[in-house]
């Protein structure tokens, strides 16, 4: 938490409590197929510890929401995320 350095990974926190295990694996594979120059760690928000949840609340940035498809202020997290490619995210 807060210890970025050369070679750091990219931490993505997804709010999708209904995401199935198979859709989670498909999503991880799709991200891996992007061949990004960073290791991507994908976590589900409802699985975070209290300390990590507090850290996300303090410094996290919302990158996308399904409703508006814009990035809202960091304190207005979406209640769900929807993707036609991942029906488990509905």
Secondary structure by P-SEA (a helix, b strand, c coil): ccccccbbbbbbbbccccccaaaaaaaaaaaaacccccbbbbbbcccccaaaaaaaacbbbbcccccccccccccccccccccccccccc
